[in-house]
Amino acid sequence: MLTVVMLGGGLYGYFFIKGTIPQQLTEPSSIYIKIETPEKEKVPQALKEIIFESQKLVVKIELPDGSFGSGFLYNDKGDVVTNAHVVANNKEVKVITADSKELTGQVIGVSIDTDVAIVRVPELEGTEPLRLAKTRKAELGDEVIALGSPLGFQNTVTTGIISGVGRGFDIDSFKYEDVFQISAPIAPGNSGGPLIDTTTGEVVGINSATMDQGVIGFSIPLSNVISLLEDWSETPMQSLPKIGANTSGNGNGAESTNEDIATYLVSYFYESLNYRDYVTAYSLLGSNWQSEITYENFREGYLDFLTIETDELLTKQVGRNVEVVTVITVQQRSDRGVTYKKYKVTFELGLENDQMKILSEEREDME
């Protein structure tokens, strides 16, 4: 099923969402899929330096109940930005630095509707913080890295792009408005970690949620909340609001159907190919299809596709699976130069370990 995960803290779990991103809340799932990059890329020295410098200022946040999330130092007062759901209903938390020092932090600001919070760590006062994109917002296609402690593994870095902008959905009292969709794989424990522009080294977002166990992630643009964060740093909250007191565990919208999920995944598959993010596209395939084609051969099959435009996606339930049919117009390289071709494409999608996957594709030349 299509699942959105708040990536840290013990108060919240997994949720279905409806619409472009469905909004139905439902019961937790315990299944995670680790996505590894199939091909080894040479990492530029400049990017290595950004990662090295940034990791030193990213922390792991632990709560008394054993749950955890991430955060990053954003000013020289020792203030660490994280998600509200990471520190919900806690005044004091444990902060573990990159060099394994265990410090005590006080929550000085937390929102009940925007998923952000600040933890003040006196021992970090005077430390030079991460560079911030306070007014500049990242754009579609920008290359980014996500840092944090997914599943408890501190100092983890994943790479990707801004694969969508302006996304919006609700999870309990939190409203995620105008957020980034990212292809960098993230998982529970990444919550509150920074999303960093690989060109400038600046923090552009706060990683907050994921869908389908890391295939699609969401990050709150820093420029959207910087004024709120700075207000808390100047004037810490004297009393913290209680979060989750009135949550019901059930959403108000209708539960997303398998056809809704299949439509979304096929759209995301083509979106990834258009951005030449072949790793994400390959990760959407079912295990049988992946066993029949290596990542290298899959990627090679799409290298000549310059752009892909899709017509309306038509879906129907076929037994326990879903069939999605569309017509694509492809701008592609050929012996005759750049040409345009139309294909009728039929996908079969089904559940594997409670996740919707693309099981097969049949492509028919329409010329």
N, C-alpha and C positions, 0 to 999 in steps of 0.2 A: 504494500500500500504506500501511497505518497505521504511521507511523514516529514513534518517540520520539527526540528529539535532545538530547544533552547540549550545552548552549548555548555552550561555550567551551573553549579548551585544545586541544592537538594530540594528546592521547593517545587520545581516544575519538571515535567518530563517531555513526552512526545505529543505532537498534536497534528491532526489533519487540518488543512485549510482549503477553503472553497473560493472559486472565481478563477482568474488567471492563475492565482495561487489559492486553492480552495480554503475555506475558513472554518471547517468543522473541527472541533476539539474531540479527542477520543482517548482511548486507553493507551498506556505506555507499550512500547515495543522494546525488546532487549537485543535486537540484532544490529550489528555494526558490520560494515564492509570496509576494509582498508584498501584504498586505491593507490597503487604504486605506478610510477611512471615507467612504461615498458621500455622506452629508449633512453639511453644515457646521453644527456646533452652537456656540452662544455659550458661551464658557468663563467661568465665574464668576470674579470678581476674586480671591476667597479661594483658589481652586484655582491660579490663575496665580502667586500668591505662594508657595504650597507648592512648586510646580514650580521656580520661580526659586531659592528658598532651597535646595532639595534638590539641584538639578543641580550646585551648587558643590562638593558633598561626595561626588559620584560620580566614580569614576576608571576609566580604561581600563588593563588589565593586559596587557603584552606579554611574550612568552617569546622566548628566543634563536632558536627554530625558526620564528618568525614568527606563531605562533598567538596568540590574544588572548581576553580575557574582560573582565568588569567587576568592580567592587568598590565598597564604600562605607565611609566613615569612621564608626566606631561608638563610639570613645572619644577622650579627649584625650591619649592616649599616642601617637597617630599610627598606631593599629592599623586596618587595612582588612580587612573581611570579604569573602570571596569563596568560590567553590566549590573543593573539593579537586581536581576534575578539571581546573580551570583551571591550577593551579600544580603539578600532579603531578610529582614527581621533580625539582623545581627548588628550589634554596636561595635564589636571588636572581632577582628579576624587575624589569622596567621598569614604573614606575607613571606614567601620564600624567594630569595633573589637568585640570579643566575649562578652565583658562586656558592649557593646552598646555605646562605645565612638565613636564619629564622628570626623574623622581626614581628613586632606587634603593630597592627594598624587599626585606627579608629575610623569608622564610617562617619563622614562629615556631611554627606549629601547623597540623597537617593530619591528617585522619582517613582511615583506610583503609576504613571502612564507612559513615560518615555523610558526605555530600558537602559538607563545609564546611572552610574553612581560614582562617588569619589571616596577613596580611603586615604587618610593622612598617615604617613609613616615618618615620625620625627627623625629616625636614624638616616633617612634618605635626603633630609633637608640639605641644600647646598650642592647636590649632585646635578650635573648638567642633564637636562631631560632630552627626550626625543624631539626632533624637529617636527613641527606641526603645519599642516595646510589649513590654516584657520579660516581663510576666505575662499580658497580655490577648491572647487569640487572636481573629483576625478571624472573622466569621461568614458563612454563606451569604447572598449578595446584597449584601454590603458593596462599595461602589465603591472601586476601587484604581487606582493608576498604577504602571507598570513603567518603570524608568529603567535605562539602560545603553548599550552600544555594539553594537547588532545589526548584523552584517555589517560592522563597523568604523566605523559612523557614530556618533561620540561624541555624548553629550548628547541621545539620542533618548528621547522620552516617548510611551508609549501608554496608553490608558485602557481600563478594563473593570470586571468584577465578580468576586467570588469565586463561581465557578459550580459548585464542588463541594468537599467537605471529606472528610477521612479516606481519601484515595486512597493506594494502596500498590503498589509494584512494585520489582523489583531490576534493576540494570544492572551487570553484572560484580560487583565486590566491594561496590558501594554499595547500601545498602538505603534506599529512599525510603518512609518510613512516616508515615502521618497527614499527608500533604502537601495543600496547597491546589491545586485546579484553578482556573485563571483564564482569563478570556476576553480579557484584554489581549494583543494580538498581540506575540509575542516571537520571536526568531530567534537563530541562532548568534552569539555575541558578547555576548548579554544575560546569560550565566552569571555569577552572583555579584552582579548588580545588585540594588538594593532594590525590594521591593514595598511601596508606601506607601498607607496609608489616607487617602483624600481628605478625610475629615471632620476627622481629628486631626493629619494630617501626620506620623504616626509610622510607622516601619518595622515591618511586620508579617510580612514574609517575605523569603526569599532566592531569587531566580529561578534555576531550575536546569535545566529540560528543557522541550521542546515536542513536540507531536504534530502530524503532518500539516502541517509547515512553518509553524507559527504559529497554526493554528486553535485549538488547545488547548494551554495552557501549565501548568506545574507549579512551585510555589514552596514551599520548606521553611519552615514557621512558625518565626519567630525565637524564640518562647518555648520551642520544643522543644530548641533548641541553645544558648541564651544561657549556661547554666552551663558548658558545654564551652568556649565562646569566652572567657569570663571566666577560666577556669582557665589557658588558654594565655597570656592577657595577663599574669596574675600570675606564672606560671612557664613561660616559653618552653621548648619542647622542645629538648633538647640534640642529639638526632639525629632525623632525619626518616625515617619509614617509606617503603619503596619501594612504589609503587602500580602495580598492573597486572602484576606479575611472573608471577602464576599465571593470568592470564586466558586463555581459550581462543578467544574470538571467537565462540563458539557457545553458545546457551542450552541449558538442560536441558528446557525445555517444548516442546510441539508447536507448530509454526508456525501462526499464526492464519490462518483461512481467509477468503476474500472474504465469506462469509456472516457470520462473526463481526464483521468490520469494518463491513459494511452495517448490522447490527443496532445497533452502537455509534453510528454516525453518525446514524441516524434517531432514536435516543434522545436524542442530543445536540442534534439539530435542534429537537425539541420542548422540551427543557430550556431552550434559548436563548429560544424563543418565550415560555415561561412567565415568564422573567425579563425579558421585553420587550427582549432583546438582539437586535434585528433585524439588526444588522450581522453578527454571528457567524452567525446562521441563513442570511442571504443568501450569506455566503462559502462555505457548504457546497454551494451549487448548482453544477451543471455550467455550462460556458461557453455552450452552446446555450440552456439555460433562462434564464440571465442576459441573453442577447442578446434574448430575447423579452419580458422584463419588467424594467422599471427598478426600482431599489431602492425608490424612492418608492411605486410601485404595489404592489410586494411587501409593503412595510410596511403600506400602507393595507388590504391584504387580510386582515391579521391584527389590526388595531387593535381590532376589536370582540370578539376572543377574549380573555376575561378569564382563564380557566384551561383547560388541555388535559390530559385524563387518557387514557393509552393502555392498551389491553388487550395481551395477549401479541403479540409481533412474530413473524410467521411468514415464514420466508425460503426461497427456493429459487433454484438456479442456472438461469438462462435464457440459454443460449448463453454468451457471455463476460460477461454482466451478471448482476446479482442482483436478484430481485424481493422486496420486503418488503411484507407486507400486515398491517394492523392495524385495529382499530376504536377511534376516539377519541370521548370524551365531552367536549363543549365547553360551557363556561359563556360565553354571549355576550350582548352588548347587541343589542336589536332594538327595533322600533317598539312592541312590547308590554312593554318593560322587559327585565329579565334573564331569559333562558330557557336551557334545556339542550337540546342536540341531539346526535345520534349520527351519525357519518359512517364509512363504510368507506373507508379510504385505501390506495391501492396506489402504492408507490414503485418506480422503477427506478433502480438504482445501477450505476456502472461506473467504470473507471479512465480518468483523464485525466492524462497525463504522470506516470504511476506513483502518482497519488493517487486514492483512491476519492472520487467525487462523487455527489451526488443529481442524476440526469439528468432525472427527470420525476415528477410527482405527479398521480394521478387521485383525486378525492374524490367519493364517492357518498353522497347523503343517504339515511339509512336510515328516515326517517319518511314 
